[in-house]
Amino acid sequence: MKYRTEFDSIGKIKVPGDKYWGASTQRSNKYFDIGDFLVRPILIQSIAIVKKAAAIINARNRDLDKKISKYIVRASDEVIKGKLDEHFPLKVWQTGSGTQTNMNVNEVIANRAIQMMGGKMGTKKPVHPNDHVNKSQSTNDVFPTAMHIAITMETKYKLIPSLLSLNK
């Protein structure tokens, strides 16, 4: 397997070259390799909905370049549709706030957007996971909002149809 070297505030780390995640995800995957339960795709997709909405509003408010926003939206749409599920390797057992999962989504969206723009994954150019994908956001807001979105989607697409079927 080929690797690329990515950097974060802690330093450098090798990341599988064919994966869209970055340094934060790789560290979490290494140090929190506890159990078999991965973060559910519905939560990942819900976080991507938040990222997409933030990119649209940040561009509208002129806080984010429109071209970068466009590619964040496109990459987010791929996550929302489940096309990038293999790039979310984190287990549910993490630190309490969901920061590692939030960063995993930021890194995947950023690297996918970079790739779509013809850039090199891991460079954080022209799309940075924190400065662009996570712009004006906090995990303390993103994670609970994503949980509400996931609950709403599960209610609409699973619970209500089941109750209607049971009612018949």
C-alpha positions as CSV (number, residue, x, y, z in Angstrom):
1,M,0.0,0.0,0.0
2,K,1.2,3.5,-0.8
3,Y,1.1,6.2,1.8
4,R,1.2,10.0,1.8
5,T,2.5,12.1,4.7
6,E,0.0,14.6,6.2
7,F,0.6,17.2,8.9
8,D,-1.5,18.6,11.7
9,S,-0.8,20.5,14.9
10,I,0.9,17.4,16.4
11,G,3.2,16.7,13.5
12,K,3.4,14.4,10.5
13,I,1.7,11.0,10.1
14,K,1.5,8.5,7.3
15,V,-2.0,8.2,5.7
16,P,-3.1,5.5,3.2
17,G,-2.7,7.1,-0.2
18,D,-6.0,6.0,-1.5
19,K,-8.1,7.4,1.4
20,Y,-9.6,10.8,1.6
21,W,-9.1,11.2,5.4
22,G,-6.2,13.1,6.8
23,A,-3.9,13.3,9.8
24,S,-6.6,13.8,12.5
25,T,-8.6,10.8,11.3
26,Q,-5.4,8.7,11.1
27,R,-4.4,9.5,14.7
28,S,-7.9,8.8,15.9
29,N,-8.0,5.5,14.0
30,K,-4.7,4.5,15.6
31,Y,-5.2,5.6,19.2
32,F,-8.9,4.9,19.5
33,D,-9.0,1.5,17.8
34,I,-11.6,0.2,20.4
35,G,-14.2,-2.3,19.5
36,D,-15.9,-3.0,16.1
37,F,-18.7,-0.4,16.0
38,L,-18.1,2.3,13.4
39,V,-19.7,5.7,13.4
40,R,-23.0,5.1,11.6
41,P,-23.3,6.4,8.0
42,I,-26.5,8.3,8.9
43,L,-24.5,10.5,11.3
44,I,-21.7,11.0,8.8
45,Q,-24.3,12.0,6.1
46,S,-25.9,14.4,8.6
47,I,-22.6,16.1,9.4
48,A,-22.1,16.5,5.6
49,I,-25.5,18.2,5.4
50,V,-24.2,20.7,8.0
51,K,-21.0,21.2,6.0
52,K,-22.9,21.8,2.8
53,A,-25.2,24.3,4.4
54,A,-22.3,26.2,6.0
55,A,-20.4,26.3,2.7
56,I,-23.4,27.8,0.9
57,I,-24.0,30.4,3.6
58,N,-20.4,31.3,4.0
59,A,-20.1,31.9,0.2
60,R,-23.3,33.9,0.3
61,N,-21.9,36.0,3.1
62,R,-18.6,36.4,1.2
63,D,-16.7,34.7,3.9
64,L,-15.7,31.8,1.6
65,D,-14.6,31.9,-2.0
66,K,-17.5,30.8,-4.3
67,K,-15.4,28.3,-6.2
68,I,-14.2,26.6,-3.0
69,S,-17.8,26.6,-1.7
70,K,-19.0,24.9,-5.0
71,Y,-16.5,22.1,-4.6
72,I,-17.2,21.7,-0.8
73,V,-20.9,21.3,-1.8
74,R,-20.1,18.8,-4.5
75,A,-17.9,16.7,-2.1
76,S,-20.5,17.0,0.6
77,D,-23.2,15.7,-1.8
78,E,-21.1,12.6,-2.4
79,V,-20.8,12.0,1.3
80,I,-24.6,12.5,1.7
81,K,-25.3,10.0,-1.0
82,G,-23.1,7.4,0.7
83,K,-20.5,7.3,-2.2
84,L,-17.6,7.8,0.2
85,D,-18.6,5.6,3.1
86,E,-15.3,3.6,3.0
87,H,-13.4,6.8,4.0
88,F,-15.0,6.9,7.5
89,P,-13.1,4.3,9.5
90,L,-13.6,5.7,13.0
91,K,-15.1,3.7,15.9
92,V,-17.9,5.1,18.0
93,W,-15.6,5.1,21.1
94,Q,-13.8,8.5,20.9
95,T,-13.5,11.5,23.0
96,G,-16.8,13.0,24.2
97,S,-17.6,15.9,21.8
98,G,-17.3,14.1,18.5
99,T,-14.4,16.2,17.3
100,Q,-12.7,13.2,15.7
101,T,-15.7,12.4,13.6
102,N,-16.2,16.1,12.7
103,M,-12.6,16.3,11.6
104,N,-12.9,13.0,9.6
105,V,-15.8,14.5,7.6
106,N,-13.9,17.8,7.2
107,E,-10.8,16.0,5.9
108,V,-12.7,13.7,3.5
109,I,-14.7,16.6,2.1
110,A,-11.5,18.8,1.7
111,N,-9.5,16.1,0.1
112,R,-12.3,15.1,-2.3
113,A,-12.8,18.8,-3.2
114,I,-9.0,19.2,-3.8
115,Q,-9.1,16.1,-6.0
116,M,-12.1,17.5,-8.0
117,M,-10.2,20.7,-8.5
118,G,-7.2,18.9,-9.9
119,G,-5.0,19.3,-6.8
120,K,-3.1,16.9,-4.7
121,M,-4.7,15.2,-1.7
122,G,-3.1,16.1,1.6
123,T,-1.8,19.5,0.6
124,K,-4.8,21.4,2.1
125,K,-4.7,23.5,-1.0
126,P,-6.9,25.0,-2.3
127,V,-9.3,23.5,0.2
128,H,-8.4,23.3,3.9
129,P,-10.4,21.0,6.2
130,N,-10.5,23.6,9.1
131,D,-10.2,26.9,7.3
132,H,-12.8,26.2,4.6
133,V,-14.9,23.1,5.3
134,N,-15.2,23.8,9.0
135,K,-15.4,27.6,8.6
136,S,-17.4,29.3,11.3
137,Q,-18.3,26.0,13.0
138,S,-17.7,24.3,16.2
139,T,-18.0,20.6,16.9
140,N,-20.0,21.6,19.9
141,D,-22.6,22.9,17.5
142,V,-22.1,20.6,14.5
143,F,-22.4,17.3,16.3
144,P,-25.7,17.9,18.1
145,T,-27.2,19.5,15.0
146,A,-26.1,16.4,13.0
147,M,-27.7,14.2,15.6
148,H,-31.0,16.1,15.2
149,I,-30.8,15.8,11.5
150,A,-30.1,12.0,11.8
151,I,-33.0,11.6,14.2
152,T,-35.3,13.5,11.8
153,M,-34.3,11.4,8.8
154,E,-34.7,8.1,10.7
155,T,-38.1,9.2,11.9
156,K,-39.2,10.3,8.4
157,Y,-37.8,7.3,6.5
158,K,-38.1,4.5,9.0
159,L,-40.2,5.2,12.1
160,I,-43.2,6.8,10.4
161,P,-43.5,4.2,7.6
162,S,-43.2,1.4,10.2
163,L,-45.9,3.0,12.3
164,L,-48.2,3.4,9.2
165,S,-47.5,-0.3,8.3
166,L,-48.3,-1.4,11.8
167,N,-51.5,0.7,11.9
168,K,-52.7,-1.2,8.8
